[in-house]
Amino acid sequence: MYEQIAANRRRSVLLIAGAVLLLAAVGWAVGAWLGSGPAGLVAATIVAGLMAVGSYRYGDRVVLASARAREVSPEEEPRLHNIVEGLAIAAGIPKPRVYVIPERAPNAFATGRDPAHASVAVTRGLLETMNRVELEGVVAHELAHVVDRDVLVGTIVATLVGAVVLLSELFLRASLWGGSGGRRRGGEPLALLAIPFLLLAPLAAQVVRFAVSRQREFLADAQGALLTRYPPGLASALRKIAGARDVPMRASHAATAHLWLSQPSRFEGERTGWLERLFSTHPPIEERIRRLEEM
Amino acid sequence: MAAVAAGAVLLYGIVTFNRLVALRTRVDNGWSQIDVQLRRRYDLIPNLVETVRGYAAHERELFERVAEARARAIDARGVAHQAQAEDQVTRGVRRLLAVAEAYPELRASAQFLALQEELTATESKIAYARQFYNDQVMRLNTLIGSFPSSLVARLFGFAPRDFFDIEEPVRGPVGVDL
């Protein structure tokens, strides 16, 4: 279990490093094409940075509101509150705020920039379908995201990806409108490579983003199991969630898909093709269950 | 050269000292978490006894033993003694809840159900607090015990702490000594 956690961490670091390198490469490509200074890159990075700070500080409220989550008191939901409090003690963090989402599909997410500002939200369907052990497994997974500061990791990755996308698009548009073509330095073959690279970079950035998200899910599964000391709890919960895959969720959209315990379904059917896996925010649920059973 | 080596040793000493202090604080913090939950359970036990007594008055001996175990646990000092005393309390509470199973009316009463949720939750919070505490004790003791951090620990008088051990009920059939 500890080895899985360490390996997952290493892979996350590598992926973030990959996103940084990609951003640097895009910056270089833009510079090579324009043959000018890095002014555009600096401006885009500053804008992206400001957006990141904003979403880091206020993102949790936006996310909770968009899921129509309502904060519940210990009197309303004693079982849920007790489980959250117990696992917060086990993780050595303050007790997060507890929200319930009026949805039939069993699912959950955690948000908040650090353990002191964390919130855990679960759907009504989750409360109704899970027994205590399964609910503990789910909440432990969410608290693991809080302990690992996955909101921070997610913000960093989303910002880097956003900057890559923004830069590539701005530049491609500008060059299509034809303004800068004449300023290109003649005879530099690298500059010719810049265009196809800038076309592909946003795609690569999204792939990295989804890969980070999948790694963090495995990490949270392993750490959640470490908190409850009972991997079958979460495995059983995931099995139930897999069984209810056809129940759609109204309150989710692509922008928040990576937050949830399991990827919210928008349509029926399995997702197993490699292309679909490359663009999934979550690893296949069967793979997660298999890893939990091996612990 | 000598100055660089001395600087490196000093830096290591400072870093290790800070880690020791941080871990000791976490151990203390973990202990106070256990304490909070144990107190919560002390408060719940009289309620549970009263509720069960209303339906099963003849179980007087059990009620007395639970009350005794609770009093002993409240007076217990030191990690090892506390753990032992709490073990008895846990058995008593489980026994009370088991007795209640035989009384359908009691089992269905709202008051009992609320108490049961509270007690179950407190039991698991005690277990989680114990887990956190023992994890931190393990990390502290490992740091104090391994070389060369042991030198820093000895220099500043950091002592290993006791684990909060209780007998795991899964180890064998629980003796009905209550």
Contacts between the chains, C-beta under 8 A, distances in Angstrom:
chain1	res1	chain2	res2	distance
A	78	B	114	7.6
A	78	B	117	5.6
A	78	B	118	7.7
A	78	B	121	7.5
A	79	B	117	6.4
A	79	B	121	7.6
A	82	B	117	7.1
A	82	B	118	7.9
A	82	B	121	3.4
A	82	B	124	7.6
A	82	B	125	7.4
A	83	B	121	7.6
A	83	B	124	8.0
A	85	B	121	7.8
A	85	B	125	6.5
A	86	B	121	6.6
A	86	B	124	5.0
A	86	B	125	4.4
A	86	B	127	7.9
A	86	B	128	4.7
A	87	B	128	6.5
A	89	B	33	5.4
A	89	B	37	7.6
A	89	B	125	5.8
A	89	B	128	4.7
A	89	B	129	5.0
A	89	B	132	6.2
A	90	B	128	3.7
A	90	B	129	7.6
A	90	B	131	5.5
A	90	B	132	5.4
A	91	B	132	7.5
A	92	B	26	6.8
A	92	B	29	7.5
A	92	B	30	7.3
A	92	B	132	5.3
A	92	B	136	7.8
A	132	B	120	8.0
A	227	B	128	7.9
A	229	B	131	7.0
